[in-house]
Amino acid sequence: MIILWLVTGASLVASLVALVWVRRASKRIEELSHQYWGLRYQQGELRAQLQAAGGLVASPAAQETPSRAPADAFVPLSAVKR
């Protein structure tokens, strides 16, 4: 009977430790998310200031334009059966 109480107590302590750990992790994730969106907002403001000052800033996606169309194309199944 004592072993059952020991197992119950150990599981209770483990669950309390896990709860504290999860709460800390949740607070940290919320803080990091807040910092991320703050930095994204600041980046947008700085980009707008640069564009307004006359320095045109090209987006990274616009710089990576492919030189030609991809070689793969859609082939209908009916054309393969012939």
Secondary structure, 3 states (H helix, E strand, C coil): CHHHHHHHHHHHHHHHHHHHHHHHHHHHHHHHHHHHHHHHHHHHHHHHHHHHHCCCCCCHHHHCCCCCCCCCCCCCHHHHHC
